């Protein structure tokens, strides 16, 4: 399917669901994200609609035979937490509307949880150990908000100035912690990008 058809579907959805509020969209890796109040709840990709899922609704999405979005990342692909609306769901307007409302509610809830998380201790982040939290505090990063503002590459650079023996894996751990997921799902492309950011920061400070 062409990007033109994907954009057409995006506009149809925005017109159809104006009653939800001020919907917007933005370009997302060959598709378009649908947002309400700047919170993304759906993804239109390859002329298909995918709804955001979390643990609250995941079992229902799977029971409805909705499959996760598989986003190409070079030689491989990555499964995302967005699930495809099937033909059967399209034909059931009341069900589709309920699932969209559910996706919005959960996306809003996830955002609020993420904001609260930023005010929490570093050790509450995914992948974070007590020893890494102590290292971060020793270089002046005392909470999640400070780490997020600084970014993984800059934080890792400062850690390396304090302890030059730290593994590059710490960079990946920091990036995954900031994004709220386990380090194991980082793609090779994401790791390479992080290394490039770290190298650039190192060069700029030499």
Order of alpha helices (4+ residues) and beta strands (2+ residues): alpha-beta-beta-beta-beta-alpha-beta-beta-alpha-alpha-alpha-alpha-alpha-alpha-alpha
